[in-house]
């Protein structure tokens, strides 16, 4: 049996007659089973206590002994808590989704009465919900237990049990490819126990076998589940290193660190990440997305602005959950785009941005997982000093406007994608006309040329692209002062990306 730190923590708290235990998880069935196992086999060989499960729809049901149906008359939360206060036999009560009653002063008082009973008569209330903020007067009486994801050993056991269950139901033993089983166990990291069982069952049920063909579908379903709250998502389309034109120093820096991320050199310290600062449209996001392909790991995108919530403490919880999931999915690249916009404080946010920043800074400094953070920023003045110091990121790169060689490469790349092969003689005037253009502006000039050519019933050619370039006013001209100030700041403080 593999050790389960969460079960051990819950068992110790139940044995110590802790009055209120909080488990924040969306996997209710697993939480109930966790408490049942912890309470029935407490440390030190002591006798277990009765375990009850309560919900507003089912009422009260005993879980450690089969006593038949639930007590439907106990569906009312205040009535249930009164019965616990009046009871003489201590027990463990798993209460599902009690938080809607936290606005009721009677319920809050009853919870305190349960918690303040003498030790010999005290029951333990285990509050289970996807997110739970206790009233302030109850916080000191409660202990929160982080619900850990299953370990590789636990996931392997769940997969094997799923295979055995399929064989029991069908009478046929599924064909299990050992390599596919190993891949499946690895790909199911970061999911709850019930989700591991569900996806493993889905891999077997379609053809009665577990093969390498099942792994991509399982991986897609896994990342779809991660994206459910909109904060963390899986990016299926990464960028090939060859598409990152003109950022050779960043590419080489990443290539040197690939062995530490792909597992080929486990003795090397894993790189922590990079902060890409620069002029808008010059390839920062492109480089961040390409980092996953260069390092040979999956790419996750963190919508840091999406964690903000109107309820106090909810923003930090959502960020902690997203970062815990990223840790469980390591090795991976975590892409945070335009990070300065998500952590900018204002008087109207109630301090949420500062708390989110604090949560992020703590994780950046303390994490031990192989999560490589690729963050981008356009405005260095909006970034706090504690974010850009060494230790949060390994390097701070400045992505400047492309030089002549980079512009030539970008023009050839975007033209070739649209069926136009540029010769050297054709490229030279385009490079001259695109002086001061960002990579995004060069691409849009080529795109505009395709529209113009189509309108005239012609194929895209170099003169058409040249006309579009000459008709464009680049950002470096429109916002010349801001671009100049940014380049001046970066000149002595950052590493050039080109």
C-alpha positions as CSV (number, residue, x, y, z in Angstrom):
1,X,0.0,0.0,0.0
2,X,1.4,3.4,-1.0
3,X,1.5,6.1,1.7
4,X,-1.2,8.7,1.5
5,X,-0.2,11.9,3.3
6,X,-3.8,13.3,3.1
7,X,-5.3,10.2,4.7
8,X,-2.6,10.3,7.4
9,X,-3.3,13.9,8.2
10,X,-7.1,13.3,8.4
11,X,-6.6,10.3,10.5
12,X,-4.4,12.2,13.0
13,X,-6.9,15.1,13.2
14,X,-9.8,12.7,13.7
15,X,-7.9,10.8,16.4
16,X,-7.1,14.2,18.1
17,X,-10.9,15.1,18.2
18,X,-10.2,18.2,16.1
19,X,-13.6,19.9,16.0
20,X,-13.7,21.1,12.4
21,X,-11.7,19.8,9.4
22,X,-12.0,21.4,6.0
23,X,-11.4,19.5,2.8
24,X,-11.6,21.6,-0.4
25,X,-12.1,19.3,-3.3
26,X,-14.5,18.7,-6.2
27,X,-14.2,14.9,-5.7
28,X,-16.8,14.3,-3.0
29,X,-16.9,10.5,-3.3
30,X,-13.1,10.4,-2.8
31,X,-13.3,12.7,0.2
32,X,-16.0,10.6,1.9
33,X,-13.9,7.5,1.3
34,X,-10.8,9.2,2.6
35,X,-12.5,10.2,5.8
36,X,-14.1,6.7,6.2
37,X,-10.7,5.0,5.9
38,X,-9.0,7.5,8.2
39,X,-11.7,7.3,10.9
40,X,-12.1,3.5,10.8
41,X,-8.4,2.9,11.2
42,X,-7.0,5.7,13.5
43,X,-3.3,5.8,14.5
44,X,-2.2,3.8,17.5
45,X,-4.7,0.9,17.1
46,X,-7.5,2.8,18.8
47,X,-11.1,2.0,18.0
48,X,-12.7,4.0,15.2
49,X,-15.7,6.2,15.6
50,X,-19.0,6.1,13.6
51,X,-18.8,7.9,10.3
52,X,-21.8,9.7,8.9
53,X,-22.3,11.5,5.5
54,X,-24.8,14.4,5.2
55,X,-26.2,16.4,2.3
56,X,-29.2,18.6,2.0
57,X,-30.8,16.2,-0.5
58,X,-30.1,12.9,1.1
59,X,-30.0,13.7,4.8
60,X,-27.9,11.7,7.2
61,X,-26.5,8.3,6.3
62,X,-24.1,6.1,8.3
63,X,-21.1,5.0,6.2
64,X,-19.0,2.6,8.3
65,X,-22.0,0.3,9.0
66,X,-24.9,-0.4,6.7
67,X,-28.0,0.7,8.5
68,X,-30.2,0.9,5.4
69,X,-31.5,4.2,3.9
70,X,-30.6,7.7,4.9
71,X,-32.4,9.7,7.6
72,X,-34.4,12.0,5.4
73,X,-35.8,13.9,8.3
74,X,-32.2,15.2,9.0
75,X,-31.9,17.1,5.7
76,X,-32.3,20.5,7.5
77,X,-28.9,21.8,8.4
78,X,-29.8,23.5,11.7
79,X,-31.8,20.5,12.9
80,X,-28.8,18.2,12.1
81,X,-26.4,20.4,14.0
82,X,-28.7,20.6,17.0
83,X,-28.9,16.8,17.1
84,X,-25.1,16.6,17.0
85,X,-24.9,19.1,19.9
86,X,-27.4,17.1,21.9
87,X,-25.8,13.7,21.1
88,X,-23.9,11.7,23.6
89,X,-21.9,9.5,21.3
90,X,-19.0,11.2,19.5
91,X,-18.8,10.5,15.8
92,X,-17.3,11.9,12.6
93,X,-19.7,13.8,10.3
94,X,-18.8,14.4,6.7
95,X,-21.0,17.5,5.7
96,X,-21.2,18.2,2.0
97,X,-21.8,21.8,0.9
98,X,-22.7,23.3,4.2
99,X,-21.2,26.7,3.2
100,X,-24.6,28.2,2.0
101,X,-25.7,28.2,5.6
102,X,-22.7,30.2,6.8
103,X,-24.7,33.4,6.5
104,X,-27.2,32.1,9.2
105,X,-26.0,33.2,12.7
106,X,-27.9,30.2,14.2
107,X,-25.8,27.7,12.1
108,X,-22.6,29.5,13.0
109,X,-23.5,29.4,16.7
110,X,-24.4,25.7,16.4
111,X,-21.0,24.9,14.7
112,X,-19.3,26.7,17.6
113,X,-21.3,24.7,20.1
114,X,-20.3,21.4,18.4
115,X,-16.6,22.5,18.4
116,X,-16.6,23.7,22.0
117,X,-18.0,20.5,23.5
118,X,-15.9,18.7,26.1
119,X,-13.2,16.5,24.6
120,X,-14.8,13.3,25.6
121,X,-18.1,14.2,24.0
122,X,-16.7,16.1,21.0
123,X,-17.6,15.0,17.4
124,X,-15.5,15.9,14.4
125,X,-17.2,17.8,11.5
126,X,-15.5,17.4,8.2
127,X,-16.6,20.1,5.8
128,X,-16.3,19.2,2.1
129,X,-16.9,21.5,-0.8
130,X,-15.1,22.7,-4.0
131,X,-14.4,26.0,-2.2
132,X,-15.1,26.9,1.4
133,X,-14.5,30.2,3.2
134,X,-15.3,29.8,6.9
135,X,-16.8,32.6,9.0
136,X,-14.1,34.4,10.8
137,X,-15.2,33.3,14.3
138,X,-14.8,29.6,13.2
139,X,-11.4,29.8,11.6
140,X,-9.4,29.3,14.8
141,X,-11.5,26.1,15.5
142,X,-10.8,24.5,12.1
143,X,-7.9,22.9,10.4
144,X,-7.6,22.8,6.6
145,X,-6.1,19.7,5.0
146,X,-4.8,20.1,1.4
147,X,-6.2,17.2,-0.7
148,X,-3.2,15.8,-2.6
149,X,-3.3,14.3,-6.1
150,X,-2.7,10.6,-6.3
151,X,0.9,9.5,-6.6
152,X,2.1,7.5,-9.5
153,X,1.8,4.3,-7.4
154,X,-1.8,5.2,-6.5
155,X,-2.6,5.9,-10.1
156,X,-1.2,2.6,-11.2
157,X,-3.4,0.8,-8.6
158,X,-6.5,2.7,-9.8
159,X,-5.7,1.7,-13.4
160,X,-5.2,-1.9,-12.5
161,X,-8.5,-1.9,-10.5
162,X,-10.3,-0.5,-13.4
163,X,-9.0,-3.2,-15.7
164,X,-10.0,-5.9,-13.1
165,X,-13.5,-4.3,-12.8
166,X,-14.0,-4.4,-16.6
167,X,-13.0,-8.1,-16.6
168,X,-15.5,-8.8,-13.8
169,X,-18.3,-7.1,-15.7
170,X,-17.6,-8.5,-19.2
171,X,-16.0,-11.9,-18.3
172,X,-13.1,-11.0,-20.6
173,X,-9.7,-9.8,-19.6
174,X,-8.7,-6.7,-21.5
175,X,-5.5,-6.7,-23.5
176,X,-3.1,-4.3,-21.6
177,X,0.0,-3.1,-23.3
178,X,2.6,-2.6,-20.5
179,X,4.1,0.4,-22.2
180,X,0.6,2.0,-22.7
181,X,-0.2,1.3,-19.1
182,X,3.0,3.1,-18.0
183,X,2.2,6.1,-20.3
184,X,-1.4,6.2,-19.1
185,X,-0.3,6.3,-15.4
186,X,2.1,9.2,-16.2
187,X,-0.4,11.2,-18.3
188,X,-3.1,11.0,-15.6
189,X,-1.0,13.1,-13.2
190,X,-2.8,16.1,-11.7
191,X,-6.2,14.5,-11.6
192,X,-8.3,13.4,-8.7
193,X,-8.8,9.7,-8.0
194,X,-12.3,9.6,-9.4
195,X,-11.1,11.3,-12.6
196,X,-8.2,8.9,-12.9
197,X,-10.7,6.0,-12.7
198,X,-13.1,7.6,-15.1
199,X,-10.5,8.2,-17.8
200,X,-8.9,4.8,-17.4
201,X,-12.3,3.2,-17.8
202,X,-12.9,5.4,-20.9
203,X,-9.6,4.2,-22.4
204,X,-10.7,0.5,-22.0
205,X,-14.4,0.6,-22.8
206,X,-14.2,1.7,-26.5
207,X,-12.3,-1.4,-27.7
208,X,-11.8,-3.6,-24.6
209,X,-8.1,-3.0,-24.6
210,X,-5.5,-0.6,-23.3
211,X,-3.0,0.4,-26.0
212,X,-0.9,3.3,-27.0
213,X,-3.7,4.5,-29.3
214,X,-5.7,5.3,-26.1
215,X,-3.1,7.7,-24.6
216,X,-3.7,10.8,-26.8
217,X,-7.5,10.7,-26.2
218,X,-6.9,10.4,-22.5
219,X,-4.5,13.2,-22.5
220,X,-7.0,15.5,-24.3
221,X,-9.7,14.6,-21.8
222,X,-7.3,15.3,-19.0
223,X,-6.4,18.8,-20.1
224,X,-10.1,19.5,-21.0
225,X,-10.8,18.8,-17.3
226,X,-8.0,21.2,-16.2
227,X,-9.5,24.0,-18.3
228,X,-12.9,23.7,-16.6
229,X,-12.4,26.8,-14.5
230,X,-10.8,28.9,-17.2
231,X,-7.7,29.7,-15.3
232,X,-5.3,26.9,-16.5
233,X,-5.5,25.5,-20.0
234,X,-3.6,23.2,-22.2
235,X,-2.1,24.7,-25.4
236,X,-2.3,22.0,-28.1
237,X,-0.6,24.1,-30.8
238,X,3.0,24.9,-29.8
239,X,5.5,26.8,-32.0
240,X,8.4,25.1,-33.8
241,X,11.8,26.5,-33.0
242,X,12.3,27.4,-36.6
243,X,9.3,29.8,-36.4
244,X,11.1,31.9,-33.8
245,X,12.9,34.2,-36.1
246,X,15.6,36.5,-34.8
247,X,15.5,35.4,-31.2
248,X,18.6,33.1,-31.5
249,X,20.0,33.9,-28.0
250,X,16.7,32.8,-26.3
251,X,16.5,29.6,-28.4
252,X,20.1,28.7,-27.6
253,X,19.6,29.4,-23.9
254,X,16.6,27.1,-23.9
255,X,18.4,24.3,-25.8
256,X,21.1,24.2,-23.2
257,X,18.5,23.6,-20.5
258,X,16.5,21.0,-22.4
259,X,18.3,18.0,-20.8
260,X,17.3,19.2,-17.3
261,X,13.6,19.2,-18.4
262,X,13.2,16.2,-20.6
263,X,14.7,13.8,-18.1
264,X,17.9,13.0,-20.0
265,X,20.0,14.6,-17.3
266,X,18.2,14.2,-14.0
267,X,21.3,15.4,-12.0
268,X,20.9,18.9,-13.4
269,X,18.9,21.5,-11.6
270,X,15.7,22.3,-13.4
271,X,15.6,25.8,-14.9
272,X,13.0,28.1,-13.2
273,X,12.0,30.2,-16.1
274,X,12.4,33.4,-18.1
275,X,10.7,36.8,-18.2
276,X,10.5,38.2,-21.7
277,X,10.2,42.0,-21.8
278,X,10.0,44.0,-25.0
279,X,8.2,46.0,-27.6
280,X,4.7,44.7,-28.4
281,X,4.4,42.4,-31.4
282,X,8.1,41.4,-31.5
283,X,7.8,37.7,-30.6
284,X,7.6,37.4,-26.8
285,X,4.5,35.2,-26.8
286,X,5.9,33.3,-29.8
287,X,9.1,32.5,-27.9
288,X,7.1,31.5,-24.8
289,X,5.0,29.1,-26.8
290,X,8.1,27.8,-28.5
291,X,9.8,27.1,-25.2
292,X,7.6,24.0,-24.7
293,X,8.7,22.5,-28.0
294,X,12.4,23.4,-27.4
295,X,12.3,21.9,-23.9
296,X,10.3,18.8,-25.0
297,X,7.5,19.2,-22.5
298,X,3.7,20.2,-22.6
299,X,2.6,23.8,-22.6
300,X,0.1,25.1,-20.1
301,X,-1.3,28.7,-20.2
302,X,-2.1,30.5,-16.9
303,X,-4.8,33.2,-17.3
304,X,-3.6,35.2,-14.3
305,X,-6.2,37.9,-14.8
306,X,-8.9,35.2,-14.7
307,X,-8.1,34.2,-11.1
308,X,-9.6,37.5,-9.7
309,X,-12.9,37.0,-7.9
310,X,-15.1,39.4,-6.0
311,X,-15.0,37.3,-2.8
312,X,-12.1,37.8,-0.4
313,X,-9.6,35.0,-0.5
314,X,-11.2,33.3,-3.5
315,X,-8.6,34.8,-6.0
316,X,-5.7,33.4,-4.0
317,X,-7.4,30.0,-3.7
318,X,-8.0,29.7,-7.5
319,X,-4.4,30.7,-8.1
320,X,-3.1,28.1,-5.6
321,X,-5.2,25.4,-7.2
322,X,-3.9,26.3,-10.6
323,X,-0.3,26.3,-9.5
324,X,-0.8,23.0,-7.6
325,X,-2.1,21.5,-10.8
326,X,0.9,22.8,-12.8
327,X,3.2,21.2,-10.1
328,X,1.4,17.9,-10.5
329,X,1.8,18.1,-14.3
330,X,5.5,18.7,-14.2
331,X,7.6,18.7,-16.3
332,X,5.9,21.4,-18.3
333,X,6.1,25.0,-19.4
334,X,3.7,27.5,-17.7
335,X,3.0,30.4,-20.0
336,X,1.9,33.7,-18.4
337,X,1.1,36.3,-21.0
338,X,1.3,40.1,-20.2
339,X,1.9,39.4,-16.6
340,X,1.9,43.1,-15.6
341,X,-1.8,43.5,-16.5
342,X,-2.9,40.8,-14.1
343,X,-1.0,42.0,-11.0
344,X,-1.6,45.7,-11.4
345,X,-3.2,47.1,-8.2
346,X,-6.0,49.6,-8.0
347,X,-7.9,51.1,-5.1
348,X,-11.1,49.3,-6.2
349,X,-9.8,45.8,-6.1
350,X,-9.7,45.5,-2.3
351,X,-6.1,44.3,-2.2
352,X,-6.8,41.3,-4.4
353,X,-4.0,42.0,-6.8
354,X,-1.5,42.4,-4.0
355,X,-2.6,39.1,-2.5
356,X,-2.4,37.3,-5.8
357,X,1.1,38.7,-6.4
358,X,2.1,37.5,-2.9
359,X,0.8,34.0,-3.7
360,X,2.6,33.9,-7.0
361,X,5.9,35.2,-5.6
362,X,5.9,32.6,-2.9
363,X,5.3,29.8,-5.4
364,X,8.0,31.1,-7.7
365,X,10.5,31.2,-4.9
366,X,9.6,27.9,-3.2
367,X,8.5,25.5,-5.9
368,X,10.5,22.3,-6.3
369,X,8.8,20.9,-9.3
370,X,10.0,21.1,-12.9
371,X,7.6,23.8,-14.0
372,X,9.4,26.2,-16.3
373,X,7.6,29.6,-16.2
374,X,7.7,31.7,-19.4
375,X,6.2,35.1,-18.6
376,X,5.9,38.1,-21.0
377,X,5.6,41.8,-20.2
378,X,5.3,45.0,-22.3
379,X,5.5,47.6,-19.5
380,X,8.4,47.1,-17.0
381,X,7.2,50.1,-14.9
382,X,4.1,48.1,-13.9
383,X,6.2,45.2,-12.5
384,X,7.2,45.2,-8.8
385,X,11.0,44.8,-8.2
386,X,10.5,41.6,-6.2
387,X,9.1,39.9,-9.3
388,X,12.0,40.6,-11.6
389,X,14.9,39.8,-9.2
390,X,17.0,36.8,-9.7
391,X,15.6,33.7,-8.1
392,X,12.1,34.2,-9.4
393,X,13.3,33.8,-13.0
394,X,16.7,32.6,-14.3
395,X,17.0,35.4,-16.9
396,X,15.4,38.6,-18.1
397,X,15.5,38.9,-21.9
398,X,14.7,42.0,-23.9
399,X,12.9,41.4,-27.2
400,X,13.7,44.5,-29.4
401,X,12.4,45.4,-32.8
402,X,13.8,43.0,-35.4
403,X,17.0,44.1,-37.1
404,X,17.6,43.8,-40.9
405,X,18.5,40.1,-40.8
406,X,15.5,39.2,-38.7
407,X,13.2,41.3,-40.9
408,X,14.4,39.4,-43.9
409,X,13.7,36.1,-42.2
410,X,10.3,37.2,-41.1
411,X,9.3,38.4,-44.6
412,X,10.5,35.2,-46.2
413,X,8.6,33.1,-43.5
414,X,5.3,34.8,-43.8
415,X,5.4,35.2,-47.6
416,X,6.2,31.5,-48.0
417,X,3.2,30.5,-45.8
418,X,1.1,32.3,-48.3
419,X,2.6,30.9,-51.5
420,X,5.2,33.5,-52.3
421,X,8.9,32.7,-52.5
422,X,11.0,35.9,-52.1
423,X,14.4,36.1,-53.9
424,X,17.2,38.1,-52.5
425,X,16.6,41.0,-54.9
426,X,13.0,41.1,-54.0
427,X,13.6,41.0,-50.3
428,X,16.1,43.9,-50.1
429,X,13.6,46.7,-50.7
430,X,11.1,45.1,-48.4
431,X,13.6,44.9,-45.6
432,X,14.4,48.6,-46.1
433,X,10.7,49.6,-46.1
434,X,10.0,47.6,-42.9
435,X,12.7,49.4,-40.8
436,X,11.1,50.0,-37.3
437,X,8.4,47.4,-37.9
438,X,7.6,44.7,-35.3
439,X,7.3,41.0,-36.3
440,X,3.5,41.3,-36.0
441,X,3.4,44.3,-38.2
442,X,5.4,42.6,-40.9
443,X,3.1,39.6,-40.8
444,X,0.0,41.9,-41.1
445,X,1.5,43.7,-44.1
446,X,1.9,40.4,-45.9
447,X,-1.6,39.4,-44.9
448,X,-3.0,42.7,-46.2
449,X,-1.1,42.1,-49.4
450,X,-2.9,38.8,-49.9
451,X,-6.3,40.6,-49.7
452,X,-5.2,43.3,-52.1
453,X,-3.9,40.8,-54.6
454,X,-7.1,38.8,-54.4
455,X,-9.2,41.9,-55.0
456,X,-7.3,42.4,-58.2
457,X,-7.5,38.8,-59.2
458,X,-3.8,38.4,-59.0
459,X,-1.3,36.3,-57.1
460,X,0.6,37.8,-54.1
461,X,3.9,39.4,-55.2
462,X,6.7,41.5,-53.7
463,X,5.5,44.8,-55.1
464,X,2.1,44.3,-53.4
465,X,3.8,43.6,-50.1
466,X,6.0,46.7,-50.5
467,X,2.9,48.9,-51.1
468,X,1.4,47.6,-47.9
469,X,4.6,48.2,-45.9
470,X,4.8,51.8,-47.1
471,X,1.1,52.4,-46.2
472,X,1.7,51.2,-42.6
473,X,2.7,53.4,-39.6
474,X,4.5,51.1,-37.2
475,X,4.1,51.3,-33.4
476,X,7.7,52.5,-33.2
477,X,6.6,55.6,-35.0
478,X,3.2,56.1,-33.4
479,X,4.5,55.6,-29.9
480,X,8.1,56.5,-30.4
481,X,8.6,58.1,-27.0
482,X,7.4,55.0,-25.1
483,X,9.4,52.6,-27.2
484,X,12.6,54.7,-26.8
485,X,12.1,54.8,-23.0
486,X,11.7,51.1,-22.9
487,X,14.8,50.4,-25.0
488,X,16.8,52.8,-22.8
489,X,15.7,51.1,-19.6
490,X,16.5,47.6,-21.0
491,X,19.9,48.6,-22.4
492,X,21.9,48.0,-19.2
493,X,19.4,45.8,-17.2
494,X,18.5,42.9,-19.5
495,X,20.0,40.4,-21.9
496,X,19.3,41.0,-25.6
497,X,17.1,38.2,-27.0
498,X,18.6,38.6,-30.5
